[in-house]
Amino acid sequence: MQWTNSPAPVANPFRAASRSTVRREIGAPPGASGVVVAEIAPDSPLSDQGVSAGDLITEVNGVAVHSAAELESELSKVGKGEYVWLYVRRFQPQEVSRYVVVQLG
């Protein structure tokens, strides 16, 4: 997967938030599930939309994702140059949830 205008793709920049240690690291409440963003390339479309390392992606185009494999599977259904809706949650310093729209490259 590569986002339009992003530099070389980051190798596996996501990890599942199913383990309690990961949830604690990002300040997520018990039971929160999704895919934690481990790394964001500077000046990438995700970065431009305000997505940061530690954010939790819970949906891709309205479909819940619980693992990096599910995230990749949903993204593979979107063609190059098309837009994808991601539901992103951030828990620190305060909880913020929002949709972001990015174009796949």
Buried (B, 14 or more C-beta within 10 A) or exposed (E): BBBBEBEEEBEEBBBBBBEEEBBEBBBBEEEBBBBBBBEBBEEBBBBBBEBEEBBBBBBBBEBEBBBBEBBBEBBEEBEEEEEBBBBBBBBEEEEEEEEBEBBBB
